[in-house]
Amino acid sequence: MKLQRSPQLNPALLYIVPAIQLPLILVFFILLGGSYLLQPGFSVSLPDSPFVLSPQRGIRVVTLAAPPSTAIFFADQETDLAGLRRALEPMRGGPQTLVIRADRGVLYDRVMVVLNMALEMGFPAVLATAESEGQAP
């Protein structure tokens, strides 16, 4: 028995099958790719916090000085905690935001006392920070 070679190429295998595969692959990616684009990432719901604030108007700055003086400055006047409470009392209920600015050496407990007092009185409070000189932005 003698086998014959068939050097003729089948045009269906070379031209028609890839021409059919390309549209099928495109349809496959369009159908599945749309669902991934419409549902990006993870759904995250942030907890309610008194520290999440929108842009504020009527800002008042409270400055805490570093030891040894441990003074509190409000409205360009030196005061203590009781004096600060008395100064804030007439502003209660208004659209005032307190920015608490503390020097580097101020103890964290002292900052938290002023912050908690402001929150008790119903003021939104923001802690102001500054970049260290040695760190790159």
C-alpha positions, 0 to 999 in steps of 0.5 A: 500500500502506498500512502500519498502526501497531500500538500494542499492546505485546507483553507478552512483551518487557516482562514475561516476558524481564526476569523470565527474565533476572534469575534467569539473571544471579543464577545466573551470579553465584552460580556464578562468584562462589563460586570467587572467594570460595573462592580469595582473594588470593595464596598467600605462603609466608614463608622460614624466619628466626630472627627469626620468633618466637612469643610468648616467655617467660623474656626477658633484656634486653641493653642497649647504651650509646651512645658514648663509654661503649660498655658492655653491660648484662646483668642490671643489671651492666655487662660486655663481650662476653667477659663477656656470653658467660660470663654467657649460657653457663649459660643455654644450652639453656633457654627464654630469649629475648634482647631486644637494646636499643640506644641511638640512637647505638650503631653498627649493627656493634656491635648485629650482633656481639651479635646474631650471638653470641646466635644462635651460642649458640642463643638466639632474639634480638629487636631492640627499637626505640622510636618517634622523638619527632618522628614520628606513630604 
